[in-house]
Amino acid sequence: MAFGGVAGPTVFPVNYKLVDGRVVFRIRKGGTMDESLQSGIDDLEVKIAFQVDHIDEEMRDGWSVLIQGPAHHVTETELRATSADVDSWAGDDRDHYVRLTPQQVTGRRINRL
């Protein structure tokens, strides 16, 4: 997952789930992304990029998908309604959920690496 953070371009690995066509993952309260999402400006959408790759080394092929769109905190009500239980990639106190709503999706197939 990548975004324009307060200190410049920022990239983090995340575990995720697809919930109702959106990508859901966890972040740390007060962390870099949490600060970037709380701009204090009404109706400002923070756009992020999310990339997923799958490589089958034995078959020497795979695919890559890039999703771009606005990211928003998931409310407690939304979280209960979606059952979007996602393990934190870093395994620590990342207990705030974020959803990415795709606005642009691109990808490619990788053949014979």
C-alpha positions as MATLAB code, in Angstrom:
seq = 'MAFGGVAGPTVFPVNYKLVDGRVVFRIRKGGTMDESLQSGIDDLEVKIAFQVDHIDEEMRDGWSVLIQGPAHHVTETELRATSADVDSWAGDDRDHYVRLTPQQVTGRRINRL';
ca = [
       0.000    0.000    0.000;
       1.440    3.393   -0.958;
       0.399    7.000   -0.318;
       1.722   10.519   -0.048;
       2.567   10.745    3.652;
       3.433   13.816    5.689;
       7.140   13.144    5.043;
       6.700   12.210    1.368;
       5.897    9.003   -0.539;
       5.292    6.132    1.883;
       4.908    2.387    1.253;
       3.748   -0.246    3.776;
       3.088   -3.970    3.441;
      -0.393   -4.915    4.732;
      -2.635   -7.931    5.102;
      -6.031   -7.265    3.559;
      -9.475   -8.600    2.762;
     -11.880   -7.720    0.003;
     -15.210   -6.657    1.499;
     -18.067   -5.546   -0.769;
     -15.633   -4.602   -3.545;
     -13.345   -2.616   -1.238;
      -9.896   -3.415    0.160;
      -9.828   -3.420    3.992;
      -6.625   -3.410    6.070;
      -5.385   -2.299    9.499;
      -3.200    0.619   10.561;
      -1.803    1.945   13.842;
      -3.613    4.810   15.587;
      -1.410    7.873   15.446;
       0.823    6.299   12.797;
       1.870    7.830    9.493;
      -1.211    6.771    7.559;
      -3.606    7.662   10.371;
      -2.158   11.194   10.408;
      -2.410   11.457    6.621;
      -6.070   10.406    6.645;
      -6.965   13.051    9.252;
      -6.381   16.187    7.224;
      -9.055   18.220    9.017;
     -10.358   19.430    5.654;
     -14.001   18.591    4.880;
     -14.570   16.366    1.850;
     -10.837   15.915    1.196;
     -10.129   12.396   -0.025;
      -6.691   10.918    0.537;
      -5.913    8.702   -2.434;
      -3.698    5.672   -2.037;
      -2.350    2.890   -4.221;
      -2.564   -0.796   -3.380;
      -0.674   -3.472   -5.300;
      -1.047   -7.247   -5.125;
       1.267   -9.653   -6.920;
       1.082  -13.414   -7.287;
       4.068  -15.304   -8.635;
       4.126  -19.064   -9.263;
       7.852  -19.750   -9.469;
       7.411  -23.367  -10.513;
       5.148  -22.466  -13.458;
       7.136  -19.255  -14.066;
       4.079  -17.039  -14.374;
       1.789  -14.851  -12.286;
      -0.128  -11.587  -12.185;
      -0.004   -8.098  -10.721;
      -2.942   -5.798   -9.909;
      -2.766   -2.105   -8.962;
      -5.786   -0.436   -7.319;
      -5.994    3.313   -6.738;
      -8.660    5.281   -4.894;
      -9.657    7.122   -1.725;
      -8.963    5.662    1.717;
     -11.226    6.187    4.728;
     -11.322    4.991    8.318;
     -13.829    2.181    8.879;
     -16.301    3.057   11.645;
     -17.146    0.594   14.422;
     -20.654    0.221   12.958;
     -19.252   -0.575    9.492;
     -16.768   -3.023   10.992;
     -19.479   -4.965   12.805;
     -21.667   -5.007    9.688;
     -18.930   -6.350    7.395;
     -17.103   -8.797    9.688;
     -13.863   -7.593    8.099;
     -11.490   -9.307   10.503;
      -7.994   -8.748    9.109;
      -4.790   -9.770   10.853;
      -2.228   -7.002   11.202;
       0.786   -7.609    8.958;
       3.172   -6.282   11.592;
       1.415   -8.162   14.400;
       1.310   -5.263   16.851;
      -1.247   -2.674   17.951;
      -2.599   -1.819   14.494;
      -6.253   -1.815   15.501;
      -7.717    0.858   13.204;
      -9.308   -0.362    9.992;
      -9.096    1.467    6.661;
     -11.012    0.811    3.453;
      -9.835    1.618   -0.045;
     -12.607    2.206   -2.588;
     -11.248    1.364   -6.064;
     -11.512    4.162   -8.623;
      -8.894    2.796  -10.991;
      -7.812   -0.830  -11.413;
      -5.009   -1.935  -13.708;
      -3.016   -5.119  -13.951;
      -1.030   -7.450  -16.050;
      -0.339  -11.113  -16.505;
       3.254  -12.206  -16.089;
       4.331  -15.075  -18.378;
       7.566  -17.021  -18.397;
       9.560  -14.982  -15.911;
];
